[in-house]
Amino acid sequence: MRRDGRIRPSSRAKRGRYGEARSTSAELRSAGRTNASAPTWVLPMTRLGLIAGNGKFPFLVIDAARAQGFEVVVAAIREETFPEIESHGAASVHWLSLGELSKLIDTFKAQGVTRAVMAGQVKHKQIFSAIKPDWRLAKLLLSLGTRNTDSLLGAVAKVLADEGIMLENSTALLEPLLAKTGVLTKRAPSAQERKNIEYGRVVARHLAEYDIGQTVVIAEAACVTVEAMEGTDATIERAGELMRSLELASVREGEASTLSRALTVVKVAKPAQDMRFDVPAYR
């Protein structure tokens, strides 16, 4: 989904400036097959719960679910979800704070929801911000050995399952929107861009293996920035700021740089991507 709201087949994939999505779809499908913790889509049911983060992903889920005859009950995260979701055709929308895990469970139970999906970004740094976790989330946070995305959301998924609410794969209704093999932009990558992509994929896969982030920004086969808690957008912005500072330094010194400042953004799926949450998406 582009920022102008138009749909694009995607997974915010290994895309350079004019990048490829050469293997994203295959990687995601492979991850979905090999990850035993991600339940398969179960039918029949008529009511679907949606835990909505930011971006357009939740809107796509609502559209796809309604097209297949589901009533969608939205749990909208106050710190993240776009307010336009109120008028997007869901059966009901319930606003709650990121820290209100008990309210989420109570809401879904009251609405008869036994199956749900997570869709949309929830910034990892929000967990360490000013949110006030309820007793259930506080207990969960204290029980974690590490607080990376998989351990945190995996623990939330287990709590929901213990309460009779199963999380399904977030792309289960959106298979046609996964990136297809091949070039998705107006032209294929140049030789230098392809070199950046190949190098970036190696670096990003190591980064994703440890569930630190999934995005790297490359220039001239050099790693400029890597993603951590700040998220993809901030990682890209930081790379741009760094390149601008280098350009200004060259101007002050009166010497033109011999290196290109063009940036290539590479984003990958995790080696064992849990398709229930944190699936890379292009917005």
Buried (B, 14 or more C-beta within 10 A) or exposed (E): BEEEEEEEBBBBBBBBBBBBBBBBBBBBBBBBEEBEEBBEEEEEBEBBBBBBBBBBBBBBBBBBBBEEEBBBBBBBBEBBBBEEBEEBEBBEBBBBBBBBBBBBBBBBBEBEBBBBBBBBBBBBEBBEEEBEBBEBBEEBBEEEEEEBBBBBBBBBBEBBEEBEBBBBBBBBBBEEBBBBEEBBEEEEBBEBBBBBBBBBBEBBBBBBEEBBBBBBBBBBEEBBBBBBBBBBEBBBBBBBEBBEEBEEEBEEEEEEEEEEBBBBBBBBBBBBBBBBBBBBBBB
